[in-house]
Amino acid sequence: MAYDPNNVFARILRGELPCRKIYEDDHVLAFHDIGPKAPVHVLVIPKGAYVSMDDFSERASDAEVAALTRAVGRIARDLGLAAPGYRILSNIGGDGHQEVPHLHIHIFGGRPLGRMLDPAIAP
């Protein structure tokens, strides 16, 4: 999957599309998902043009990697999710069902989330 500079997250970063921002620093932007799948559903994205976690882990600077990791934890704590628990998810590639070619990490919480994968479809 190639990076598309006109993907929805790139457009949000350029201010072409609105978002309900909850966190921002030099390297990261976080905002509420427009189609939440849990009571709390936040997207955390790097400001750099990275397709996936694979791409990010290979090319991002140490400062970008640290900022993204610390932002996810800080946001979860700020939203009161640390004690009851939460899930983070990043879809990568076709098999991972990645829909937008810009790295994004979902933070889900606010209720028990159940199993991550359906055991009926496991090999």
JOGI-V220691 format. One record per residue. RES is the residue in one letter. SS is DSSP state (@ for helix, = for strand, . for the rest). BURIAL is b if it has 9 or more other ideal C-beta (glycine too) atoms within 8 Angstrom, else e. Layout:
# JOGI-V220691
res:RES ss:SS burial:BURIAL
res:RES ss:SS burial:BURIAL
This chain:
# JOGI-V220691
res:M ss:. burial:e
res:A ss:. burial:e
res:Y ss:. burial:b
res:D ss:. burial:e
res:P ss:. burial:e
res:N ss:. burial:e
res:N ss:. burial:b
res:V ss:@ burial:e
res:F ss:@ burial:b
res:A ss:@ burial:b
res:R ss:@ burial:b
res:I ss:@ burial:b
res:L ss:@ burial:b
res:R ss:. burial:e
res:G ss:. burial:e
res:E ss:. burial:e
res:L ss:. burial:e
res:P ss:. burial:e
res:C ss:. burial:e
res:R ss:. burial:e
res:K ss:= burial:e
res:I ss:= burial:b
res:Y ss:= burial:b
res:E ss:= burial:e
res:D ss:. burial:e
res:D ss:. burial:e
res:H ss:. burial:b
res:V ss:= burial:b
res:L ss:= burial:b
res:A ss:= burial:b
res:F ss:= burial:b
res:H ss:= burial:b
res:D ss:. burial:b
res:I ss:. burial:e
res:G ss:. burial:e
res:P ss:. burial:b
res:K ss:. burial:e
res:A ss:. burial:b
res:P ss:. burial:e
res:V ss:= burial:b
res:H ss:= burial:b
res:V ss:= burial:b
res:L ss:= burial:b
res:V ss:= burial:b
res:I ss:= burial:b
res:P ss:= burial:b
res:K ss:. burial:e
res:G ss:. burial:e
res:A ss:. burial:e
res:Y ss:. burial:b
res:V ss:. burial:b
res:S ss:. burial:b
res:M ss:@ burial:e
res:D ss:@ burial:e
res:D ss:@ burial:b
res:F ss:@ burial:b
res:S ss:@ burial:e
res:E ss:@ burial:e
res:R ss:@ burial:e
res:A ss:. burial:b
res:S ss:. burial:e
res:D ss:@ burial:e
res:A ss:@ burial:e
res:E ss:@ burial:b
res:V ss:@ burial:b
res:A ss:@ burial:e
res:A ss:@ burial:b
res:L ss:@ burial:b
res:T ss:@ burial:e
res:R ss:@ burial:e
res:A ss:@ burial:b
res:V ss:@ burial:b
res:G ss:@ burial:e
res:R ss:@ burial:b
res:I ss:@ burial:b
res:A ss:@ burial:b
res:R ss:@ burial:b
res:D ss:@ burial:e
res:L ss:. burial:b
res:G ss:. burial:e
res:L ss:. burial:b
res:A ss:. burial:e
res:A ss:. burial:e
res:P ss:. burial:e
res:G ss:. burial:e
res:Y ss:. burial:b
res:R ss:= burial:b
res:I ss:= burial:b
res:L ss:= burial:e
res:S ss:. burial:b
res:N ss:. burial:e
res:I ss:. burial:e
res:G ss:. burial:e
res:G ss:. burial:e
res:D ss:. burial:e
res:G ss:. burial:e
res:H ss:. burial:e
res:Q ss:. burial:b
res:E ss:. burial:e
res:V ss:. burial:e
res:P ss:. burial:b
res:H ss:. burial:b
res:L ss:. burial:b
res:H ss:= burial:b
res:I ss:= burial:b
res:H ss:= burial:b
res:I ss:= burial:b
res:F ss:= burial:b
res:G ss:= burial:b
res:G ss:. burial:e
res:R ss:. burial:e
res:P ss:. burial:e
res:L ss:. burial:b
res:G ss:. burial:e
res:R ss:. burial:e
res:M ss:. burial:e
res:L ss:. burial:e
res:D ss:. burial:e
res:P ss:@ burial:e
res:A ss:@ burial:e
res:I ss:@ burial:e
res:A ss:. burial:e
res:P ss:. burial:e
